Amino acid sequence: MSDTIQIHPVAEMFPIMDRGGKEFIDLVDSIREDGLQEPLVMDGDVLIDGRNRLVACEVAQVEPRFVQFSEVRKGEVGVTEWIWAKNFTRRQMTVDQRVAVAAKVNAWRTEEAKAQAKQKTQFKKGSSPNPGGKKKSEVNMNSCSPERDTKEMHANSTIGQIAALAQTSNHKAAQAKKIFSAVIRGDVAADTLDRVIGGGLDLSEAVKLVPQKPKKKTMVKPLKERVEKSFAAFLARFAASDLVTVKKLVSKLISE
């Protein structure tokens, strides 16, 4: 069953339990003995929470239970924020793992917000200027507006957004962003950030894999060109009537 269920991309960003590890084995034993205590959460036909429980149910040969996100959702929180909150507080991730996931989740949220803003703009263009005779301030746009922004989404930079999301330093966030950008450019292996998330690579070691940008060489102008330019600037300080005398004086000084 786990092979046929579509998993939300943001949920996929988080590390999974080691299938041969004690934590997963204990989960299988618990489900086998006591049944599934916490149902799997779906958003339509997409699984947004319960990847480990789904596989554990298969191993324990227990039929999983499902609930829809609309049944467990609180307030106006969106799917992406809900997935982050569930996994951020539940999993025993290191700081390196947390900030690496945050870099990917933040990029997803940015693209998601852009897509929703574009949808909102298209909706406005396709609507009448004053639907239903309401005043402009009374028009209900909730159905097309982006998910509610969290405080960290209003940070001034991508690094600030990642740091706030992962609750870590800007230094760590900058490292994660650097690796994420290098993966996108193809400067490092595609799985570099995922190795950090999986715990197989430290963030500091991953940063060392990013090629250093070559320093730009400063082009030094030829000596003759520099002297002529300086001499021209020197002569510009004198009145035109004095230039002949000044040039003769300079020539005499040079020849001595």
Helices and strands as residue ranges (DSSP letters): E 6-7, H 9-12, H 22-34, E 40-43, E 46-49, H 51-60, E 66-68, H 69-72, H 79-90, H 95-126, G 131-133, G 136-138, G 151-154, H 158-166, H 170-185, H 192-197, H 203-208, H 223-235, G 240-242, H 243-255
